[in-house]
Amino acid sequence: MATLSCPPNMPSILEGFLNLRGSAVPVVSVSRLFQLPERSPELYTPIIVVKKSGSPLAFLVDYVSQIRSVAIEDRLPLQRDDSFNGCTEAESTIDGRTVQILSPERLLIEKERQCLSEFQSMEQQRLRDLEVRQL
């Protein structure tokens, strides 16, 4: 498990910040986001970094069973109202199982995104300050 920076007064969904090559990447706890039972992070707890649009965002998850690519034509689009916050954008069948394809952009509400952005700016400044002091 990567070491995460945990500034004071973080929002409850935020596990901390990952220093990814000098960039402060917010790590969101999926368990807290969906109010599921939490597990304590362990040595191999996965962190999924998403770089789809804007700044990178990471998600702390309990486990990853497999990573698969799903062709656009194999996705059944869903309406925004079919899931919490419209976060499920499609469904697909993989190995006989129906899986939901989440949209990283829609997992967080606007206020959560703004709050994470503010904390990310502060954490990025802290990283820059550390670099200057080490020189």
C-alpha positions in Angstrom: 0.0 0.0 0.0 1.4 3.4 -1.0 1.9 5.9 1.8 -0.7 8.6 1.6 -0.5 12.2 2.9 -3.4 13.0 5.2 -3.8 16.7 5.8 -6.1 17.8 8.7 -9.8 18.4 8.2 -10.1 16.2 5.0 -13.5 15.4 3.7 -14.7 12.0 5.0 -14.6 10.3 1.5 -10.9 11.2 1.1 -8.4 8.6 2.2 -5.5 10.9 1.5 -3.2 12.1 -1.3 -0.9 10.0 -3.3 2.3 11.6 -4.5 2.4 10.4 -8.1 5.7 11.7 -9.6 5.3 15.1 -7.9 1.5 15.4 -8.4 -0.9 15.3 -5.5 -3.6 12.8 -6.5 -6.7 12.7 -4.2 -7.5 9.1 -3.2 -11.3 8.6 -2.6 -12.4 5.7 -0.5 -15.1 3.9 -2.5 -16.4 2.2 0.7 -17.0 5.6 2.3 -18.4 7.1 -0.9 -21.1 4.5 -1.0 -21.4 4.1 2.8 -20.3 0.4 2.7 -18.5 -1.5 5.5 -14.9 -0.4 5.5 -11.8 -2.6 5.6 -8.5 -1.3 6.9 -6.0 -0.8 4.1 -3.5 -3.6 3.9 -0.1 -4.1 2.1 -1.8 -4.9 -1.3 -4.9 -2.8 -1.1 -5.5 -1.6 -4.6 -5.6 2.1 -5.6 -7.0 2.7 -9.1 -5.7 5.9 -10.7 -8.1 7.4 -13.4 -6.8 10.0 -15.9 -9.8 10.4 -18.1 -10.4 14.1 -17.9 -8.9 16.9 -15.9 -6.7 16.1 -13.0 -6.0 12.5 -12.1 -8.2 11.0 -9.4 -7.6 7.7 -7.5 -10.0 5.3 -5.9 -9.2 3.0 -2.9 -11.1 -0.3 -3.4 -11.3 -3.5 -1.4 -10.1 -5.7 -4.3 -9.8 -6.0 -8.0 -10.9 -9.4 -9.5 -9.7 -8.5 -13.1 -9.1 -5.7 -15.5 -10.9 -5.9 -18.8 -11.4 -3.7 -21.8 -15.0 -3.5 -23.1 -15.6 -2.5 -26.7 -18.1 0.4 -27.2 -20.4 -1.9 -29.2 -20.5 -4.4 -26.2 -21.8 -1.7 -23.9 -25.5 -1.2 -23.2 -25.9 2.5 -22.4 -27.9 3.4 -19.3 -29.9 6.5 -18.5 -28.5 8.9 -15.9 -31.5 8.2 -13.6 -30.8 4.4 -13.6 -28.1 4.7 -10.9 -27.0 6.8 -7.9 -25.8 10.2 -9.2 -26.0 8.7 -12.7 -22.6 7.1 -12.0 -23.3 3.9 -14.0 -23.0 4.8 -17.6 -23.4 1.3 -19.1 -23.7 -2.4 -18.6 -22.0 -5.3 -20.3 -21.9 -9.0 -20.1 -18.5 -10.5 -19.4 -18.1 -14.3 -19.0 -21.8 -14.6 -18.5 -22.0 -12.0 -15.7 -23.6 -8.6 -16.0 -21.2 -5.9 -14.9 -21.8 -2.2 -14.5 -19.4 0.3 -16.0 -19.0 3.3 -13.8 -18.2 6.9 -15.0 -15.4 8.4 -12.9 -16.7 11.8 -13.8 -20.1 11.1 -12.2 -19.1 9.3 -9.1 -18.7 12.5 -7.2 -21.3 15.3 -6.8 -20.1 18.8 -7.8 -19.6 19.9 -4.2 -17.3 16.9 -3.5 -15.3 17.6 -6.7 -14.9 21.3 -5.6 -13.8 20.3 -2.1 -11.3 17.7 -3.4 -9.9 20.3 -5.9 -9.3 22.8 -3.0 -7.6 20.2 -0.9 -5.6 19.0 -3.9 -4.4 22.6 -4.5 -3.2 22.9 -0.9 -1.5 19.5 -1.0 0.2 20.4 -4.4 1.5 23.6 -2.8 2.8 21.6 0.2 4.7 19.3 -2.2 6.2 22.3 -4.1 7.3 23.8 -0.7 9.0 20.5 0.2 10.9 20.4 -3.1 12.1 23.9 -2.6 13.3 23.1 0.9 15.2 20.0 -0.2 17.1 22.0 -2.8 
